[in-house]
Amino acid sequence: MLLDQATAEQLKAWESELAEQYNAILGKNLSLDVTRGKPSADQLSLSDGMDGILNGNYKASDGTDTRNYGGLDGIAEAKRLGSDLMGVPSSNIVVGGNSSLTLMHQTMMTAYHFGLTGPDSAWKNAEQPKVICPVPGYDRHYTVCEQLGIDMVTVPMTANGPDMQAAEELIKNDSSIRGMWCVPKYSNPTGVVYSDETVERIAKLGQIAHADFRVFWDNAYAVHDLVENPPQLASVFELTAKHGTEHSVIQFASTSKITFAGAGVAFTAASTENLAGLKKFLGASTIGPDKVNQLRHAQFLPNRDALIKHMKKHAALLQPRFDAVLSALGTAFDGTDLGNWEAPVGGYFVSFDTRPGCAKATVKLAAEAGVKLTPAGATFPYGDDPENRNIRIAPSVPSIEEVVGAMEVFVVCVKLASVRQALAG
């Protein structure tokens, strides 16, 4: 199906055929959901062994009673787990509760209101601070900026990561830019892994940016590989040390998609100075994190080998779901001009770009047919995809059979929305 080469008669015939297929789907009364990248129940069950693992011994290795107050940094065992996950020295890590998003929000709020290196460094001192957002990207990052009143400017995502020339030009020409969001491995939603060159250029941004500029490095999928011999991400920690820009990058990760999504452990890694600013805020807002949960995670995942072995169990559950999505897209759209997509080898999403102007109609048709998709535009700041193209597919929660069923609907909706637009245009 090549719409750009089709005659009006062909388009009408296709529309009639697709409308018939769509009406048949409506009669099935489906209720399928591929909206959020959550672990399935089977994935969560992989970590049930944490229950009772402490066997009544709540003492950390240094004798700390993890049931009590205190320990703002997190216990040493949990810092070791963070080091295994992030590839950063334990001394540069603060361990929090279950949500890395919470730590990201707290860190950006600290940077904005109080300053990570003192009041003079507060972003609010700028007339209108801005943050660079590679697009398509993660909607919850945008929500943090919106809540704090921080403007967002976009740069395109490429096959190697953010368009760094565009990012560097923005930073050189606009001194109000104070930050940049990054999901460097299996980027949400495209699945792109940043190239070594891209990581090094990001590490060097501190040389040209304002002194208070910070990259928020959300490495949510650091070990979420689906294949053997997965692509490796260069160490931004080592590269900032190489270029003397240690203060310019703050890293985040968590076990939310490793153990229990709602009862995991989150990590922030940064320079001593950045961590001091964050801990000053945390010291005023909490008596300490859940150290019991930190201890049981550390015992459940005692070293990096155990972590990787555990993640291979996740991959065995996720890979067939991704295969189902990619097989459906390839069968339906290879050799057509109806859309483009990524074929990720890790992470939680598949990103699909319709023909310009067709994403919202596709999502609407799918919803009416009983398949919930992430809202069109959600992967752009303010929900505004200027080309109305990007749709994020999250296949982790439904069964394989449900993923297959959802993709059958998705394919018909993409085709129908595209043909109708061509007829109208």
Phi, psi and omega per residue, in radians:
M1 nan 1.900 3.095
L2 -2.056 1.726 -3.037
L3 -1.137 -0.614 -3.091
D4 -1.159 -0.301 -3.140
Q5 -1.896 0.029 -3.037
A6 -1.451 2.591 3.027
T7 -1.460 2.919 3.108
A8 -1.070 -0.631 -3.140
E9 -1.163 -0.715 3.100
Q10 -1.104 -0.748 -3.130
L11 -1.078 -0.725 3.139
K12 -1.148 -0.698 3.122
A13 -1.137 -0.756 3.113
W14 -1.112 -0.725 -3.129
E15 -1.087 -0.721 3.139
S16 -1.125 -0.768 -3.137
E17 -1.138 -0.776 -3.114
L18 -1.206 -0.649 3.096
A19 -1.086 -0.647 3.097
E20 -1.140 -0.768 3.094
Q21 -1.080 -0.738 -3.121
Y22 -1.127 -0.752 3.123
N23 -1.098 -0.599 3.086
A24 -1.142 -0.652 3.102
I25 -1.140 -0.702 3.136
L26 -0.997 -0.570 -3.119
G27 -1.277 -0.161 -3.127
K28 -1.482 -0.231 3.139
N29 0.903 0.920 -3.118
L30 -1.274 2.761 3.017
S31 -2.571 1.525 -3.077
L32 -2.171 2.586 -3.022
D33 -2.350 2.030 3.055
V34 -2.213 0.832 -3.017
T35 -1.624 -0.757 -2.998
R36 -2.086 2.580 -3.128
G37 -1.502 1.200 3.136
K38 -1.740 2.631 2.997
P39 -1.143 2.567 3.050
S40 -1.317 2.928 3.093
A41 -1.038 -0.661 3.112
D42 -1.112 -0.662 3.091
Q43 -1.159 -0.758 3.119
L44 -1.052 -0.649 -3.106
S45 -1.145 -0.334 3.101
L46 -1.073 -0.366 -3.088
S47 -1.881 0.224 3.139
D48 -1.068 -0.359 3.122
G49 -1.133 -0.207 3.069
M50 -1.192 -0.484 -3.138
D51 -1.102 2.142 3.108
G52 1.371 0.077 -3.060
I53 -1.125 -0.472 -3.122
L54 -1.371 -0.351 3.066
N55 0.882 0.703 3.071
G56 1.444 -0.027 3.139
N57 -1.792 1.800 -3.059
Y58 -1.736 0.225 -3.117
K59 -1.496 2.262 2.999
A60 -1.304 3.012 -3.059
S61 -1.082 -0.472 3.128
D62 -1.615 0.173 3.112
G63 1.593 -0.052 3.132
T64 -1.093 2.309 3.018
D65 -1.444 1.836 -3.012
T66 -1.196 -0.171 3.122
R67 -1.362 -0.213 -2.978
N68 -1.739 3.070 3.086
Y69 -1.125 2.931 2.958
G70 1.728 -2.968 3.116
G71 1.229 0.920 -3.061
L72 -0.990 -0.622 -3.120
D73 -1.293 -0.371 -2.945
G74 1.705 2.771 -3.100
I75 -1.348 2.775 -3.063
A76 -1.053 -0.685 -3.130
E77 -1.082 -0.672 3.134
A78 -1.234 -0.610 3.060
K79 -1.110 -0.644 3.071
R80 -1.080 -0.740 3.087
L81 -1.076 -0.752 3.093
G82 -1.070 -0.660 3.101
S83 -1.144 -0.734 3.081
D84 -1.062 -0.651 -3.071
L85 -1.360 -0.693 -2.967
M86 -1.816 -0.264 -3.097
G87 1.207 0.610 -3.120
V88 -2.199 2.511 3.121
P89 -0.996 2.499 -3.127
S90 -0.986 -0.572 -3.101
S91 -1.157 -0.271 3.140
N92 -1.794 0.308 -3.030
I93 -2.114 2.413 2.928
V94 -2.000 2.365 -3.090
V95 -1.898 2.306 -3.106
G96 -2.036 -2.600 3.140
G97 -1.513 -2.519 -2.958
N98 -1.403 -0.255 -2.903
S99 -2.117 2.062 3.007
S100 -1.192 -0.504 3.085
L101 -1.066 -0.662 3.080
T102 -1.066 -0.783 3.119
L103 -1.136 -0.647 3.095
M104 -1.125 -0.774 3.124
H105 -1.089 -0.806 -3.127
Q106 -1.110 -0.679 -3.133
T107 -1.209 -0.757 3.124
M108 -1.195 -0.643 3.084
M109 -1.118 -0.707 3.073
T110 -1.074 -0.819 3.128
A111 -1.044 -0.703 -3.074
Y112 -1.295 -0.904 -2.996
H113 -1.521 -0.679 -2.954
F114 -2.010 -0.417 -3.079
G115 1.501 2.303 3.140
L116 -1.310 -0.397 3.109
T117 -2.179 0.678 3.105
G118 1.910 2.854 -3.054
P119 -0.982 -0.586 -3.120
D120 -1.173 -0.315 -3.115
S121 -1.614 0.005 -3.105
A122 -1.096 2.317 -3.128
W123 -1.067 -0.503 -3.096
K124 -1.121 -0.246 3.095
N125 -1.222 -0.393 3.060
A126 -1.300 2.619 -3.101
E127 -1.013 -0.794 3.057
Q128 -2.654 1.556 -3.101
P129 -1.087 2.585 -3.114
K130 -2.261 2.693 3.065
V131 -2.228 2.385 3.106
I132 -1.433 2.323 3.141
C133 -2.177 1.938 2.995
P134 -1.120 2.387 -3.104
V135 -2.242 2.510 -0.001
P136 -1.230 2.686 -3.065
G137 -2.584 -2.803 -2.981
Y138 -1.610 2.079 -3.029
D139 -1.058 -0.578 -3.087
R140 -1.241 -0.452 2.999
H141 -1.071 -0.738 -3.116
Y142 -1.142 -0.621 -3.140
T143 -1.100 -0.676 3.100
V144 -1.029 -0.846 3.139
C145 -1.099 -0.753 -3.135
E146 -1.061 -0.750 -3.110
Q147 -1.122 -0.623 -3.123
L148 -1.508 -0.064 3.133
G149 1.316 0.501 -3.139
I150 -1.677 2.227 3.114
D151 -1.207 2.627 3.121
M152 -2.093 2.334 3.029
V153 -2.106 2.559 -2.981
T154 -1.929 2.657 2.912
V155 -2.299 2.612 -3.100
P156 -1.256 2.568 2.926
M157 -1.453 2.428 3.071
T158 -2.059 -3.101 3.116
A159 -1.180 -0.229 -3.125
N160 -1.941 0.074 -3.071
G161 2.073 -2.854 -3.130
P162 -1.056 2.627 3.035
D163 -1.177 1.721 -2.999
M164 -1.264 -0.513 3.073
Q165 -1.101 -0.725 3.113
A166 -1.143 -0.728 3.141
A167 -1.123 -0.772 -3.128
E168 -1.128 -0.681 3.115
E169 -1.130 -0.724 3.097
L170 -1.035 -0.798 -3.097
I171 -1.151 -0.714 3.139
K172 -1.146 -0.591 -3.010
N173 -1.715 -0.084 -3.076
D174 -2.459 1.773 -3.080
S175 -1.271 -0.132 3.127
S176 -1.465 -0.094 3.125
I177 -1.276 2.166 -3.057
R178 -2.043 -0.171 -3.092
G179 -2.820 3.040 3.100
M180 -2.670 2.324 3.064
W181 -1.541 2.469 3.063
C182 -2.513 2.384 2.893
V183 -2.068 1.604 -2.826
P184 -1.375 -0.396 -3.141
K185 -2.129 2.175 -3.054
Y186 0.934 1.006 -3.036
S187 -0.902 2.421 3.088
N188 -1.477 2.021 0.166
P189 -1.858 0.008 -2.900
T190 -1.388 -0.357 -3.096
G191 1.399 0.135 -3.131
V192 -1.215 2.446 2.974
V193 -1.819 2.168 -3.101
Y194 -1.042 2.373 3.102
S195 -1.236 2.841 3.106
D196 -1.016 -0.713 3.138
E197 -1.102 -0.738 -3.140
T198 -1.101 -0.781 3.140
V199 -1.065 -0.729 -3.135
E200 -1.160 -0.681 3.115
R201 -1.157 -0.626 3.067
I202 -1.146 -0.713 3.122
A203 -1.097 -0.449 -3.117
K204 -1.589 -0.065 -3.104
L205 -1.057 -0.539 3.125
G206 -1.070 -0.301 3.109
Q207 -1.356 -0.385 -3.092
I208 -2.035 -0.201 -3.061
A209 -1.583 2.968 3.022
H210 -1.025 2.626 -3.096
A211 -1.021 -0.460 -3.105
D212 -1.649 0.112 3.114
F213 -1.188 2.382 3.088
R214 -2.397 2.338 2.976
V215 -1.522 2.216 3.062
F216 -1.685 1.757 -2.952
W217 -1.667 1.573 -3.040
D218 -1.565 1.561 -3.075
N219 -1.570 1.055 -3.041
A220 -1.130 -0.434 -3.033
Y221 -2.071 0.643 -3.025
A222 -0.990 -0.633 -3.094
V223 -2.159 0.390 -3.040
H224 -1.687 1.030 -3.105
D225 -1.480 2.627 3.083
L226 -1.944 -0.102 -3.048
V227 -2.298 2.794 2.963
E228 -1.259 2.630 -3.117
N229 0.907 1.005 -3.099
P230 -1.248 2.852 3.077
P231 -1.108 2.511 -3.114
Q232 -1.786 2.466 3.117
L233 -1.685 2.267 3.090
A234 -1.082 2.664 -3.105
S235 -1.442 1.893 3.093
V236 -1.207 -0.470 3.091
F237 -1.098 -0.841 -3.140
E238 -1.169 -0.641 -3.092
L239 -1.271 -0.602 3.057
T240 -1.186 -0.605 3.057
A241 -1.116 -0.713 3.133
K242 -1.063 -0.688 -3.038
H243 -1.748 0.111 3.100
G244 1.206 0.554 -3.088
T245 -2.140 0.592 -3.035
E246 -0.960 -0.551 -3.075
H247 -1.353 -0.189 -2.953
S248 -1.525 -0.164 -3.095
V249 -2.232 2.298 3.050
I250 -2.119 2.179 -3.046
Q251 -1.789 2.623 3.133
F252 -2.408 2.570 3.041
A253 -2.818 2.969 3.096
S254 -2.773 3.003 3.043
T255 -1.701 0.272 -3.016
S256 -1.020 -0.598 3.090
K257 -1.893 0.399 3.083
I258 -1.988 -0.804 3.137
T259 -2.012 -1.918 3.123
F260 -1.759 2.130 -3.059
A261 -1.031 -0.664 -3.105
G262 -1.643 0.027 -3.100
A263 -2.550 0.864 -3.132
G264 -1.745 -2.786 3.135
V265 -2.337 2.383 -3.109
A266 -2.022 2.721 -3.037
F267 -2.360 2.490 2.935
T268 -2.116 2.325 3.085
A269 -2.162 2.296 -3.077
A270 -2.874 3.115 3.066
S271 -1.167 2.818 3.139
T272 -0.998 -0.693 -3.110
E273 -1.172 -0.753 3.106
N274 -1.118 -0.753 -3.140
L275 -1.124 -0.612 3.118
A276 -1.085 -0.731 3.114
G277 -1.138 -0.730 3.120
L278 -1.150 -0.762 -3.098
K279 -1.162 -0.484 3.059
K280 -1.109 -0.717 3.069
F281 -1.186 -0.816 -3.110
L282 -1.069 -0.641 -3.137
G283 -1.102 -0.416 3.106
A284 -1.599 -0.163 -3.015
S285 -2.093 -0.171 -3.141
T286 -2.663 2.667 3.043
I287 -1.546 -0.145 3.127
G288 2.510 2.798 -3.115
P289 -1.427 -3.117 3.103
D290 -1.383 1.658 -3.070
K291 -1.368 -0.428 3.058
V292 -1.081 -0.790 3.116
N293 -1.147 -0.654 3.081
Q294 -1.054 -0.751 -3.098
L295 -1.157 -0.736 -3.119
R296 -1.216 -0.572 3.040
H297 -1.124 -0.750 -3.117
A298 -1.111 -0.613 3.119
Q299 -1.352 -0.573 3.127
F300 -1.246 -0.583 3.137
L301 -2.154 1.324 -2.949
P302 -1.292 -0.249 3.129
N303 -2.786 3.041 -3.082
R304 -1.159 -0.601 3.118
D305 -1.062 -0.730 3.105
A306 -1.134 -0.666 3.112
L307 -1.083 -0.836 -3.115
I308 -1.162 -0.699 3.102
K309 -1.068 -0.716 3.112
H310 -1.120 -0.715 -3.100
M311 -1.213 -0.448 3.068
K312 -1.169 -0.519 3.053
K313 -1.175 -0.673 3.048
H314 -1.081 -0.787 -3.095
A315 -1.050 -0.651 -3.137
A316 -1.103 -0.521 3.109
L317 -1.458 -0.600 -3.058
L318 -1.439 -0.659 -3.004
Q319 -0.970 -0.769 3.128
P320 -1.090 -0.516 3.117
R321 -1.241 -0.745 3.075
F322 -1.150 -0.677 3.092
D323 -1.032 -0.687 -3.128
A324 -1.131 -0.716 3.124
V325 -1.142 -0.884 -3.054
L326 -1.185 -0.607 3.080
S327 -1.118 -0.757 3.138
A328 -1.111 -0.749 -3.135
L329 -1.164 -0.741 -3.137
G330 -1.126 -0.777 -3.129
T331 -1.089 -0.714 -3.041
A332 -1.441 -0.582 -2.892
F333 -2.142 -0.149 3.039
D334 -1.009 2.281 3.107
G335 1.407 0.136 3.099
T336 -1.929 3.084 3.038
D337 -1.996 0.549 -3.065
L338 -1.618 -0.214 3.137
G339 2.950 2.972 3.108
N340 -2.326 2.683 -3.127
W341 -2.668 2.846 3.067
E342 -1.676 2.728 3.042
A343 -2.075 1.378 -3.026
P344 -1.196 2.669 3.079
V345 -1.969 0.412 3.093
G346 -3.140 3.128 -3.138
G347 1.468 -2.685 -2.990
Y348 -2.290 0.043 -2.982
F349 -2.402 2.761 2.912
V350 -2.139 2.249 -3.120
S351 -1.763 2.249 3.141
F352 -2.160 2.279 3.060
D353 -1.872 2.062 3.050
T354 -1.313 3.139 2.904
R355 -1.073 2.600 3.131
P356 -0.890 2.309 3.067
G357 1.564 0.075 -3.007
C358 -1.946 -0.121 -3.015
A359 -1.138 -0.842 -3.092
K360 -1.091 -0.722 3.130
A361 -1.137 -0.650 3.110
T362 -1.117 -0.824 -3.137
V363 -1.100 -0.670 3.135
K364 -1.159 -0.788 3.110
L365 -1.068 -0.734 -3.137
A366 -1.119 -0.737 3.135
A367 -1.074 -0.745 3.133
E368 -1.172 -0.384 3.110
A369 -1.629 0.063 3.066
G370 1.636 0.282 3.099
V371 -2.090 2.009 -3.141
K372 -1.519 2.222 3.053
L373 -2.054 2.770 3.012
T374 -1.001 2.363 -3.104
P375 -0.931 2.394 3.049
A376 -1.047 2.364 -3.106
G377 1.668 -0.256 -3.090
A378 -1.091 -0.416 -3.097
T379 -1.536 0.234 3.084
F380 -2.252 2.591 3.084
P381 -0.947 2.481 3.129
Y382 1.078 0.270 3.140
G383 1.174 0.395 -3.027
D384 -1.992 1.655 3.006
D385 -1.512 1.865 -2.999
P386 -1.057 -0.435 3.123
E387 -1.775 -0.045 3.129
N388 0.874 1.008 -3.043
R389 -2.174 -0.673 -2.870
N390 -1.467 2.354 3.058
I391 -2.296 2.281 3.120
R392 -1.730 2.241 3.134
I393 -1.914 2.236 -3.107
A394 -2.110 1.739 -2.989
P395 -1.658 0.176 -2.947
S396 -1.274 -0.642 -2.992
V397 -1.425 -0.807 -3.096
P398 -1.124 2.785 3.008
S399 -1.163 2.884 3.115
I400 -1.022 -0.733 3.137
E401 -1.091 -0.678 3.126
E402 -1.210 -0.644 3.078
V403 -1.091 -0.771 3.103
V404 -1.032 -0.782 3.123
G405 -1.112 -0.731 3.128
A406 -1.117 -0.672 -3.120
M407 -1.251 -0.556 3.046
E408 -1.058 -0.729 3.096
V409 -1.175 -0.803 -3.101
F410 -0.994 -0.797 -3.116
V411 -1.042 -0.823 3.141
V412 -1.092 -0.707 -3.106
C413 -1.177 -0.704 3.080
V414 -1.060 -0.815 -3.115
K415 -1.124 -0.775 -3.093
L416 -1.158 -0.782 3.115
A417 -1.072 -0.679 -3.106
S418 -1.200 -0.781 -3.130
V419 -1.147 -0.726 3.141
R420 -1.132 -0.674 3.092
Q421 -1.127 -0.720 3.128
A422 -1.102 -0.693 3.110
L423 -1.145 -0.620 -3.089
A424 -1.390 -0.354 -2.980
G425 -1.602 nan nan
